[in-house]
């Protein structure tokens, strides 16, 4: 958009504005860079280059603002769907553990986005990565059960869908059966017994 272009031009004319104290990007610059990253990640040729930035993106997932974390998740979604299946599968296993802390975010949009992304990651795994993903997803089961009672209906729905995807991956018929019948008390008891 023209306003976005104007912001970029203004930043280009002010070299001192790009970095604040101690060489860290200021908030406005960081926001623009992240918005640019989301846009670039939608283009197949750029998605492959952005893959090299994954370690930095993961750091933002751990320590960035909620807005920054949401933009990183959107960029990661775009990148993963454009990579070869085997590469996307490998990265998916690495990312699961990074999503779990986001389930407790005060921001309901970030909770929902991170839970929906977990569902996508579970569906990306192929071959040998399936076994590794089964180990990773165990840690998500109880947090997802709690989120099924989230006050925000879309978060609760996303949690149920993620648990169904986990049950599918784990080939756990009892879990799937209880979820389909929404028997939450029995579901909780089932998870406690097996965790």
LINFEN-V10588 format. One record per pair of residues at least 6 apart in sequence whose ideal C-beta (glycine too) atoms are under 7 Angstrom apart, sorted by the first residue. I is the first residue (numbers start at 1). J is the second residue. If there is no record, write none. Layout:
i:I j:J
i:I j:J
This chain:
i:7 j:32
i:8 j:32
i:11 j:17
i:11 j:18
i:11 j:29
i:11 j:32
i:17 j:26
i:17 j:29
i:18 j:25
i:18 j:29
i:19 j:25
i:19 j:26
i:20 j:26
i:25 j:33
i:30 j:68
i:34 j:68
i:34 j:71
i:35 j:71
i:37 j:50
i:37 j:71
i:37 j:75
i:38 j:71
i:38 j:74
i:38 j:75
i:40 j:46
i:40 j:50
i:41 j:47
i:41 j:50
i:41 j:75
i:41 j:78
i:41 j:79
i:42 j:78
i:44 j:82
i:47 j:78
i:47 j:79
i:47 j:82
i:50 j:75
i:50 j:79
i:51 j:79
i:51 j:83
i:54 j:91
i:57 j:72
i:57 j:75
i:57 j:76
i:58 j:98
i:60 j:68
i:60 j:69
i:60 j:72
i:61 j:69
i:61 j:72
i:61 j:98
i:62 j:98
i:64 j:72
i:66 j:105
i:66 j:107
i:66 j:110
i:69 j:102
i:69 j:110
i:70 j:109
i:70 j:110
i:70 j:113
i:73 j:113
i:73 j:114
i:73 j:117
i:77 j:117
i:77 j:120
i:80 j:88
i:80 j:91
i:80 j:92
i:80 j:124
i:85 j:126
i:86 j:126
i:88 j:124
i:89 j:124
i:89 j:125
i:89 j:126
i:89 j:127
i:89 j:129
i:90 j:129
i:92 j:121
i:92 j:124
i:92 j:125
i:92 j:133
i:93 j:125
i:93 j:129
i:93 j:132
i:93 j:133
i:93 j:136
i:95 j:121
i:96 j:118
i:96 j:121
i:96 j:133
i:96 j:136
i:96 j:137
i:96 j:140
i:97 j:136
i:97 j:139
i:99 j:114
i:99 j:117
i:99 j:118
i:100 j:139
i:100 j:140
i:100 j:143
i:102 j:110
i:102 j:111
i:102 j:114
i:103 j:111
i:103 j:114
i:103 j:115
i:103 j:143
i:103 j:147
i:105 j:111
i:108 j:152
i:108 j:155
i:111 j:147
i:111 j:155
i:112 j:154
i:112 j:155
i:112 j:158
i:115 j:147
i:115 j:155
i:115 j:158
i:115 j:159
i:115 j:162
i:116 j:158
i:118 j:140
i:118 j:162
i:119 j:161
i:119 j:162
i:119 j:165
i:122 j:133
i:122 j:137
i:122 j:165
i:122 j:166
i:122 j:169
i:123 j:165
i:125 j:133
i:130 j:169
i:133 j:169
i:134 j:169
i:134 j:170
i:137 j:166
i:137 j:169
i:137 j:170
i:140 j:166
i:141 j:166
i:141 j:191
i:142 j:191
i:142 j:195
i:144 j:159
i:144 j:162
i:144 j:163
i:145 j:163
i:145 j:187
i:145 j:188
i:145 j:191
i:147 j:155
i:147 j:156
i:147 j:159
i:148 j:156
i:148 j:159
i:148 j:160
i:148 j:184
i:149 j:156
i:150 j:156
i:150 j:159
i:160 j:179
i:163 j:179
i:164 j:176
i:164 j:179
i:167 j:175
i:167 j:176
i:167 j:179
i:174 j:190
i:175 j:190
i:178 j:186
i:178 j:187
i:178 j:190
i:179 j:187
